[in-house]
Amino acid sequence: MQMHFGEKDQSIPLADVEKIRAVVPSSVEIFTYPAGHAFNRDVWQSYEAVSAKLARERTLALFRKHVG
């Protein structure tokens, strides 16, 4: 499992991300990006192309590794 969070997300503060990180198994990958909420939604003003691309690459790598 992977989780992707924006460091500037006002809906999910980094303190909450750290709480999540503390309770999920170490096998869960948690990534943060210099972006706001919904940084991967290209129809929103908060879209951040560089972070979205990296999140997509990481997600596809996870799929290749575990799904094929």
Protein Blocks (a to p, Z undefined) as FASTA:
>chain_A
ZZdddfklmklcfklmmmmmmmmcfklccddddddehklbmkbfklcfklmmmmmmmmmm
mmmmmnZZ
